[in-house]
Each structure stands twice: as structure tokens, then as C-alpha cells.
Amino acid sequence: PTLAPTPTPEATPTPQSGQVCILAFHDRNGDGLRQPETEELLPNAVFSLSGTAGLVGQYTTDGISEPYCFPGLPPGAYQVAVQPPAGYGVNGPAQMALALTPGGQLEAAIPLQRGASSAVTPAVVLPTAEPEKTPAARPSIWPQVLRWVARIGGIILVGLALGIPVWWVLSRGR
């Protein structure tokens, strides 16, 4: 009798783990985007990361060592919730739904403002591929330029609104 060759067992691939990184910052200009030069990290924001099986972990920011990452996470659906520090409120959603892909890294930068009310509108963050080591992109200067142009335009309008009546009164007296 001839023995049949036994099949070689193949290893089943295990999903690559990913990570979710979080930070809270003082959104001074209210645009929801962090400008590291002028918008500092904030301490005492409490983050909770939950998955389909429940709470994955909690982290309280120290305002120095962020972003903080929850490493070794299997792909799947996650939710990040933040409780702002005293005197601050979330400028946007206080909870975010995340979809982590195999080997992916998600970053949740939560904008906080002094005295703002905390919104509870859920937001969805789509996964991004692991970033390549490239120089950090600088935020666009155009929103700030437009704000300055609007301010200068407002000052000019106020000057005209006050100057024209004064000119009219002075020219009528001659």
C-alpha cells in the first residue's frame, strides 16, 4: 500500500495590529485645526477608547508628552470620547467613531476652547495608512491672511463712516 502525502499545514494570517493616538489642544483661533506654534497641548483632558468588546483604555493628558497612543489594537470599530479639563469645552464633537484598518494608525486631535460648551455630535474618522517619514506639512496661511484682510477692511469702513460726515460738515462751513 502506498501512503498519500500529508498536506503541509499553512499558517493562517493574523491581522496586523494598529494604534489610535490622541491629544487635546487649546484651539485659540477656533478653526478646529492645531497650529503647534500657537496652540499648546492641554493637561487634564480625560480620553476613553472603547471597542466592540468594551473599554480598551483611558488616558489623562499631561500637556507635555502627547500624542498618546493605544498600541497593539486589532482592526475594527472604536470610539474615542473626551472629557475636557475644567474651564474648557470641546470645539466640535466630544466623541469620535473610528475605523481602524490592519496596521493602520489613527490620530484624534481634539480642539478645546476656554468656556466653550461640549458638543456631543459624533464624528467619523476614516483610517489613514501609516504615514511615511516626510517633513510635517505646514498649515495653510490663507485663512489667517483672510482674517487680517477682513479686519483691515472693517477698520477702513469705520474710518470712512466717521470721516465722510466730518469732511461734509467741514466743507459746508467754507
C-alpha atoms as an extended CHARMM CRD file, in Angstrom:
* protein
*
       174  EXT
         1         1  PRO       CA              0.0000000000        0.0000000000        0.0000000000  PROA      1               0.0000000000
         2         2  THR       CA              1.1740000000        3.4870000000       -0.8860000000  PROA      2               0.0000000000
         3         3  LEU       CA              0.7740000000        6.2550000000        1.6300000000  PROA      3               0.0000000000
         4         4  ALA       CA             -0.6800000000        9.5220000000        0.4000000000  PROA      4               0.0000000000
         5         5  PRO       CA              1.4340000000       12.5640000000        1.1990000000  PROA      5               0.0000000000
         6         6  THR       CA              0.0890000000       14.5330000000        4.1270000000  PROA      6               0.0000000000
         7         7  PRO       CA             -0.7310000000       18.1200000000        3.2930000000  PROA      7               0.0000000000
         8         8  THR       CA              1.5330000000       20.7340000000        4.8230000000  PROA      8               0.0000000000
         9         9  PRO       CA             -0.4810000000       22.9220000000        7.1920000000  PROA      9               0.0000000000
        10        10  GLU       CA             -0.4880000000       26.5750000000        6.2170000000  PROA      10              0.0000000000
        11        11  ALA       CA             -0.4210000000       29.2710000000        8.8430000000  PROA      11              0.0000000000
        12        12  THR       CA             -3.4880000000       31.4440000000        8.8890000000  PROA      12              0.0000000000
        13        13  PRO       CA             -2.5280000000       35.0890000000        8.6830000000  PROA      13              0.0000000000
        14        14  THR       CA             -3.1460000000       37.1060000000       11.8140000000  PROA      14              0.0000000000
        15        15  PRO       CA             -4.4000000000       40.6410000000       11.3760000000  PROA      15              0.0000000000
        16        16  GLN       CA             -1.7780000000       43.3340000000       11.8110000000  PROA      16              0.0000000000
        17        17  SER       CA             -2.3350000000       45.4200000000       14.8760000000  PROA      17              0.0000000000
        18        18  GLY       CA             -2.7510000000       49.1760000000       14.6250000000  PROA      18              0.0000000000
        19        19  GLN       CA             -2.8810000000       52.0770000000       17.0140000000  PROA      19              0.0000000000
        20        20  VAL       CA             -5.0180000000       55.0580000000       17.9500000000  PROA      20              0.0000000000
        21        21  CYS       CA             -3.2020000000       58.2180000000       19.0650000000  PROA      21              0.0000000000
        22        22  ILE       CA             -4.9150000000       61.0760000000       20.9140000000  PROA      22              0.0000000000
        23        23  LEU       CA             -4.1730000000       64.6130000000       22.0590000000  PROA      23              0.0000000000
        24        24  ALA       CA             -6.0780000000       67.6650000000       23.2950000000  PROA      24              0.0000000000
        25        25  PHE       CA             -5.0480000000       71.2060000000       22.3730000000  PROA      25              0.0000000000
        26        26  HSD       CA             -6.1060000000       74.7840000000       23.1270000000  PROA      26              0.0000000000
        27        27  ASP       CA             -7.8500000000       75.8660000000       19.9070000000  PROA      27              0.0000000000
        28        28  ARG       CA             -7.1190000000       79.5740000000       20.2910000000  PROA      28              0.0000000000
        29        29  ASN       CA             -8.4070000000       80.6440000000       16.8550000000  PROA      29              0.0000000000
        30        30  GLY       CA            -11.4250000000       78.3040000000       16.8230000000  PROA      30              0.0000000000
        31        31  ASP       CA            -10.6810000000       76.6820000000       13.4570000000  PROA      31              0.0000000000
        32        32  GLY       CA            -10.5260000000       73.1250000000       14.8190000000  PROA      32              0.0000000000
        33        33  LEU       CA             -7.0130000000       72.5770000000       13.4110000000  PROA      33              0.0000000000
        34        34  ARG       CA             -3.8850000000       72.6290000000       15.5340000000  PROA      34              0.0000000000
        35        35  GLN       CA             -1.1730000000       75.1760000000       14.8130000000  PROA      35              0.0000000000
        36        36  PRO       CA              1.6860000000       73.8470000000       17.0020000000  PROA      36              0.0000000000
        37        37  GLU       CA              3.4210000000       77.2410000000       17.1160000000  PROA      37              0.0000000000
        38        38  THR       CA              0.4830000000       78.9610000000       18.8400000000  PROA      38              0.0000000000
        39        39  GLU       CA             -1.8660000000       76.2390000000       20.1350000000  PROA      39              0.0000000000
        40        40  GLU       CA             -0.4080000000       74.2980000000       23.0420000000  PROA      40              0.0000000000
        41        41  LEU       CA             -1.2920000000       70.8420000000       24.3190000000  PROA      41              0.0000000000
        42        42  LEU       CA             -3.6490000000       70.8210000000       27.3120000000  PROA      42              0.0000000000
        43        43  PRO       CA             -3.3410000000       68.7740000000       30.5180000000  PROA      43              0.0000000000
        44        44  ASN       CA             -6.1720000000       67.0380000000       32.3940000000  PROA      44              0.0000000000
        45        45  ALA       CA             -8.3300000000       66.0520000000       29.4140000000  PROA      45              0.0000000000
        46        46  VAL       CA             -9.6290000000       62.5270000000       30.0610000000  PROA      46              0.0000000000
        47        47  PHE       CA             -9.8190000000       60.2630000000       26.9940000000  PROA      47              0.0000000000
        48        48  SER       CA            -11.6440000000       56.9280000000       26.8360000000  PROA      48              0.0000000000
        49        49  LEU       CA            -11.1150000000       54.4520000000       23.9930000000  PROA      49              0.0000000000
        50        50  SER       CA            -13.7960000000       51.8020000000       23.5140000000  PROA      50              0.0000000000
        51        51  GLY       CA            -14.0210000000       48.9250000000       21.0650000000  PROA      51              0.0000000000
        52        52  THR       CA            -16.7120000000       46.3880000000       20.2690000000  PROA      52              0.0000000000
        53        53  ALA       CA            -15.7520000000       44.4410000000       23.4240000000  PROA      53              0.0000000000
        54        54  GLY       CA            -15.9940000000       47.4770000000       25.7070000000  PROA      54              0.0000000000
        55        55  LEU       CA            -13.4990000000       49.8910000000       27.2520000000  PROA      55              0.0000000000
        56        56  VAL       CA             -9.9870000000       49.4480000000       25.8280000000  PROA      56              0.0000000000
        57        57  GLY       CA             -8.2980000000       52.0850000000       27.9580000000  PROA      57              0.0000000000
        58        58  GLN       CA             -8.3320000000       55.5650000000       29.4610000000  PROA      58              0.0000000000
        59        59  TYR       CA             -5.7040000000       58.2810000000       29.4730000000  PROA      59              0.0000000000
        60        60  THR       CA             -5.4480000000       61.6660000000       31.1850000000  PROA      60              0.0000000000
        61        61  THR       CA             -3.3210000000       64.1220000000       29.2270000000  PROA      61              0.0000000000
        62        62  ASP       CA             -0.3520000000       65.8310000000       30.8450000000  PROA      62              0.0000000000
        63        63  GLY       CA              0.0260000000       68.5350000000       28.1760000000  PROA      63              0.0000000000
        64        64  ILE       CA              3.6440000000       67.5520000000       27.5410000000  PROA      64              0.0000000000
        65        65  SER       CA              4.0630000000       64.0240000000       26.1950000000  PROA      65              0.0000000000
        66        66  GLU       CA              1.1550000000       63.8220000000       23.7670000000  PROA      66              0.0000000000
        67        67  PRO       CA              0.1370000000       62.4190000000       21.4140000000  PROA      67              0.0000000000
        68        68  TYR       CA             -0.5130000000       59.3190000000       23.4970000000  PROA      68              0.0000000000
        69        69  CYS       CA             -1.0150000000       56.0980000000       21.5250000000  PROA      69              0.0000000000
        70        70  PHE       CA             -3.0030000000       52.9770000000       22.3720000000  PROA      70              0.0000000000
        71        71  PRO       CA             -0.8190000000       50.3890000000       20.5520000000  PROA      71              0.0000000000
        72        72  GLY       CA             -1.4780000000       46.7690000000       19.5570000000  PROA      72              0.0000000000
        73        73  LEU       CA             -5.1370000000       47.2190000000       18.6160000000  PROA      73              0.0000000000
        74        74  PRO       CA             -6.8070000000       44.7180000000       16.3100000000  PROA      74              0.0000000000
        75        75  PRO       CA             -8.5800000000       46.1540000000       13.2520000000  PROA      75              0.0000000000
        76        76  GLY       CA            -12.1630000000       47.1870000000       13.8830000000  PROA      76              0.0000000000
        77        77  ALA       CA            -14.5230000000       49.8710000000       15.1020000000  PROA      77              0.0000000000
        78        78  TYR       CA            -13.5140000000       52.0960000000       18.0090000000  PROA      78              0.0000000000
        79        79  GLN       CA            -14.9040000000       55.1450000000       19.7530000000  PROA      79              0.0000000000
        80        80  VAL       CA            -12.8830000000       57.9240000000       21.3830000000  PROA      80              0.0000000000
        81        81  ALA       CA            -14.6080000000       60.1360000000       23.9570000000  PROA      81              0.0000000000
        82        82  VAL       CA            -13.0900000000       63.1160000000       25.7550000000  PROA      82              0.0000000000
        83        83  GLN       CA            -13.9790000000       64.9310000000       28.9380000000  PROA      83              0.0000000000
        84        84  PRO       CA            -12.3470000000       68.3820000000       28.7640000000  PROA      84              0.0000000000
        85        85  PRO       CA            -10.4370000000       69.8670000000       31.6990000000  PROA      85              0.0000000000
        86        86  ALA       CA            -12.1740000000       72.3720000000       33.9750000000  PROA      86              0.0000000000
        87        87  GLY       CA            -12.9200000000       75.6650000000       32.2340000000  PROA      87              0.0000000000
        88        88  TYR       CA            -12.7020000000       74.2090000000       28.7190000000  PROA      88              0.0000000000
        89        89  GLY       CA            -15.2120000000       72.8140000000       26.2700000000  PROA      89              0.0000000000
        90        90  VAL       CA            -14.8700000000       70.8210000000       23.0780000000  PROA      90              0.0000000000
        91        91  ASN       CA            -14.8550000000       72.8560000000       19.8520000000  PROA      91              0.0000000000
        92        92  GLY       CA            -16.5350000000       70.1230000000       17.8120000000  PROA      92              0.0000000000
        93        93  PRO       CA            -17.5520000000       66.5620000000       18.6290000000  PROA      93              0.0000000000
        94        94  ALA       CA            -16.7550000000       65.1540000000       22.0820000000  PROA      94              0.0000000000
        95        95  GLN       CA            -16.9640000000       61.6040000000       20.6880000000  PROA      95              0.0000000000
        96        96  MET       CA            -15.4640000000       60.1790000000       17.5170000000  PROA      96              0.0000000000
        97        97  ALA       CA            -16.2120000000       56.9020000000       15.7550000000  PROA      97              0.0000000000
        98        98  LEU       CA            -13.0500000000       55.3670000000       14.3120000000  PROA      98              0.0000000000
        99        99  ALA       CA            -12.4820000000       52.5580000000       11.8050000000  PROA      99              0.0000000000
       100       100  LEU       CA             -9.0200000000       51.0420000000       12.3250000000  PROA      100             0.0000000000
       101       101  THR       CA             -7.5620000000       49.0520000000        9.4210000000  PROA      101             0.0000000000
       102       102  PRO       CA             -4.8730000000       46.3620000000        9.7350000000  PROA      102             0.0000000000
       103       103  GLY       CA             -1.5790000000       48.0550000000       10.5660000000  PROA      103             0.0000000000
       104       104  GLY       CA             -3.2560000000       51.4710000000       10.4910000000  PROA      104             0.0000000000
       105       105  GLN       CA             -2.6930000000       54.4630000000       12.7120000000  PROA      105             0.0000000000
       106       106  LEU       CA             -5.4360000000       56.9420000000       13.5450000000  PROA      106             0.0000000000
       107       107  GLU       CA             -4.8500000000       60.2890000000       15.2040000000  PROA      107             0.0000000000
       108       108  ALA       CA             -7.5790000000       62.1420000000       17.0860000000  PROA      108             0.0000000000
       109       109  ALA       CA             -6.5840000000       65.7470000000       17.8650000000  PROA      109             0.0000000000
       110       110  ILE       CA             -9.4120000000       67.2340000000       19.9250000000  PROA      110             0.0000000000
       111       111  PRO       CA             -9.7500000000       71.0440000000       19.8510000000  PROA      111             0.0000000000
       112       112  LEU       CA            -10.7060000000       72.6150000000       23.1970000000  PROA      112             0.0000000000
       113       113  GLN       CA            -11.6140000000       76.2340000000       23.9010000000  PROA      113             0.0000000000
       114       114  ARG       CA            -11.9960000000       78.1390000000       27.1490000000  PROA      114             0.0000000000
       115       115  GLY       CA            -15.6120000000       78.2850000000       28.2230000000  PROA      115             0.0000000000
       116       116  ALA       CA            -16.9210000000       76.5080000000       25.0840000000  PROA      116             0.0000000000
       117       117  SER       CA            -19.8600000000       74.1620000000       25.5530000000  PROA      117             0.0000000000
       118       118  SER       CA            -19.1820000000       70.4960000000       24.9050000000  PROA      118             0.0000000000
       119       119  ALA       CA            -20.9360000000       69.2170000000       21.8230000000  PROA      119             0.0000000000
       120       120  VAL       CA            -21.8250000000       65.5300000000       21.7200000000  PROA      120             0.0000000000
       121       121  THR       CA            -22.1860000000       65.2310000000       17.9580000000  PROA      121             0.0000000000
       122       122  PRO       CA            -20.4650000000       62.0090000000       16.8750000000  PROA      122             0.0000000000
       123       123  ALA       CA            -17.9120000000       62.2790000000       14.1050000000  PROA      123             0.0000000000
       124       124  VAL       CA            -16.3580000000       59.6130000000       11.9150000000  PROA      124             0.0000000000
       125       125  VAL       CA            -12.6170000000       59.4860000000       11.3420000000  PROA      125             0.0000000000
       126       126  LEU       CA            -11.5290000000       57.4500000000        8.3580000000  PROA      126             0.0000000000
       127       127  PRO       CA             -8.3360000000       55.4150000000        8.6500000000  PROA      127             0.0000000000
       128       128  THR       CA             -5.1280000000       56.5560000000        7.0800000000  PROA      128             0.0000000000
       129       129  ALA       CA             -2.1690000000       54.4810000000        6.0460000000  PROA      129             0.0000000000
       130       130  GLU       CA              0.9130000000       54.5180000000        8.2220000000  PROA      130             0.0000000000
       131       131  PRO       CA              2.4720000000       57.8910000000        7.4660000000  PROA      131             0.0000000000
       132       132  GLU       CA              5.7990000000       57.8610000000        5.7210000000  PROA      132             0.0000000000
       133       133  LYS       CA              8.6250000000       59.8030000000        7.2830000000  PROA      133             0.0000000000
       134       134  THR       CA              8.2200000000       63.0790000000        5.4150000000  PROA      134             0.0000000000
       135       135  PRO       CA              8.5690000000       66.6060000000        6.7370000000  PROA      135             0.0000000000
       136       136  ALA       CA              5.4520000000       67.8050000000        8.5280000000  PROA      136             0.0000000000
       137       137  ALA       CA              3.1180000000       69.8250000000        6.3470000000  PROA      137             0.0000000000
       138       138  ARG       CA              2.7270000000       73.3970000000        7.4990000000  PROA      138             0.0000000000
       139       139  PRO       CA             -0.8190000000       74.6670000000        7.9060000000  PROA      139             0.0000000000
       140       140  SER       CA             -2.0490000000       76.9980000000        5.2050000000  PROA      140             0.0000000000
       141       141  ILE       CA             -1.5120000000       80.6940000000        5.8520000000  PROA      141             0.0000000000
       142       142  TRP       CA             -4.5180000000       81.7450000000        3.7390000000  PROA      142             0.0000000000
       143       143  PRO       CA             -7.1740000000       81.5590000000        6.4960000000  PROA      143             0.0000000000
       144       144  GLN       CA             -5.0680000000       83.8770000000        8.6540000000  PROA      144             0.0000000000
       145       145  VAL       CA             -4.4400000000       86.2570000000        5.7100000000  PROA      145             0.0000000000
       146       146  LEU       CA             -8.1800000000       86.4150000000        5.0040000000  PROA      146             0.0000000000
       147       147  ARG       CA             -8.9150000000       87.2120000000        8.6570000000  PROA      147             0.0000000000
       148       148  TRP       CA             -6.3960000000       90.0830000000        8.5820000000  PROA      148             0.0000000000
       149       149  VAL       CA             -7.8160000000       91.4470000000        5.3150000000  PROA      149             0.0000000000
       150       150  ALA       CA            -11.3140000000       91.3670000000        6.8290000000  PROA      150             0.0000000000
       151       151  ARG       CA            -10.1030000000       93.1980000000        9.9490000000  PROA      151             0.0000000000
       152       152  ILE       CA             -8.3160000000       95.8750000000        7.9270000000  PROA      152             0.0000000000
       153       153  GLY       CA            -11.3590000000       96.2500000000        5.6600000000  PROA      153             0.0000000000
       154       154  GLY       CA            -13.5540000000       96.7400000000        8.7170000000  PROA      154             0.0000000000
       155       155  ILE       CA            -11.2450000000       99.4190000000       10.0890000000  PROA      155             0.0000000000
       156       156  ILE       CA            -11.2790000000      101.2400000000        6.7360000000  PROA      156             0.0000000000
       157       157  LEU       CA            -15.0980000000      101.1140000000        6.6120000000  PROA      157             0.0000000000
       158       158  VAL       CA            -15.3810000000      102.5330000000       10.1310000000  PROA      158             0.0000000000
       159       159  GLY       CA            -12.9010000000      105.2700000000        9.2000000000  PROA      159             0.0000000000
       160       160  LEU       CA            -14.9280000000      106.1700000000        6.1100000000  PROA      160             0.0000000000
       161       161  ALA       CA            -18.2030000000      106.0890000000        8.0350000000  PROA      161             0.0000000000
       162       162  LEU       CA            -16.7800000000      108.5770000000       10.5500000000  PROA      162             0.0000000000
       163       163  GLY       CA            -14.6440000000      110.6000000000        8.1470000000  PROA      163             0.0000000000
       164       164  ILE       CA            -17.2060000000      111.3780000000        5.4370000000  PROA      164             0.0000000000
       165       165  PRO       CA            -19.6660000000      113.1740000000        7.7590000000  PROA      165             0.0000000000
       166       166  VAL       CA            -16.8000000000      115.1530000000        9.3340000000  PROA      166             0.0000000000
       167       167  TRP       CA            -15.4810000000      116.1260000000        5.8760000000  PROA      167             0.0000000000
       168       168  TRP       CA            -19.0170000000      117.0890000000        4.7660000000  PROA      168             0.0000000000
       169       169  VAL       CA            -19.5680000000      119.3280000000        7.8230000000  PROA      169             0.0000000000
       170       170  LEU       CA            -16.1570000000      120.9810000000        7.4490000000  PROA      170             0.0000000000
       171       171  SER       CA            -16.5830000000      121.5910000000        3.7010000000  PROA      171             0.0000000000
       172       172  ARG       CA            -20.0570000000      123.1720000000        4.1610000000  PROA      172             0.0000000000
       173       173  GLY       CA            -18.6610000000      125.7570000000        6.5770000000  PROA      173             0.0000000000
       174       174  ARG       CA            -16.4600000000      127.3970000000        3.9170000000  PROA      174             0.0000000000
